[in-house]
Amino acid sequence: MNFPDALFPQAWALGAFLPLLAVWFWCFRTATWRRLADSGQLNVWLGAVVLLVLVWSMKAGVKPGLNLHLLGATMFTLMFGRQLAIVGLSAVLAGVTLNGELQGQSAWLAYGLNALVLAVFPVLLADGIRRGVERWLPRNFFVYVFGCAFFGAAAAIMTTGLLASALLWLAGVYPAAALLDDYLPFYLLLGFAEAWLNGAMVTLMVVYVPHWVGSFDDRRYLLIK
């Protein structure tokens, strides 16, 4: 999913920074920064960033832009909300891009496009799924875990793969047939892995350290008065 600099036209790469800057402005103005004023919460947020830098660095792929890796966007969103998740994933992408630069793989020009695809889009989708679960489904612990964590994670990474494939096709980088045959099918497997890992981690945190998961409300999902 991580696009190198030379993959897209320069106008695409530079143009992506405009909506990204608008999203960052919204995030920095509306994020719940007071939560990170607590040293414990800040350490968890920074720990999630470092963990995801390592996860994103473990990727598989044979062609430029056609690599696969887990996202963790849904977990980050459920833990800290969409604004802090976007800021955190942007920091993750910066770390991964810097690591690639040290290895001779430049991707700073494509940073804006990568950030929109890998951070902004999956976070907003995961948050939308959470809001839909809260509005339309019963208030139940298992509904939260399976709806928000398991299904949300699978949906986020599979639709992110679909978006990345659409951009590669629209830019004329790869033909649609090659993407449909050699790239998109792997997102079904990746979605399954993302769902189980994300769901398991969110479940463990909800049980043992529920204050780490900001979107989980004991009064709502466990009916504690």
Secondary structure, DSSP 8 states (H G I E B T S, - for coil): ----GGGS-HHHHHHTHHHHHHHHHHHHHHS-HHHHTSHHHHHHHHHHHHHHHHHHHS-EESSTT-EE----HHHHHHHHHHHHHHHHHHHHHHHHHHHHHHTT---STTHHHHHIIIIIHHHHHHHHHHHHHHHHS---HHHIIIIIIIIHHHHHHHHHHHHHHHHHHHTTSS-HHHHHHHTTTHHHHHHHHHHHHHHHHHHHHHHH-GGG-TT--HHHHS---
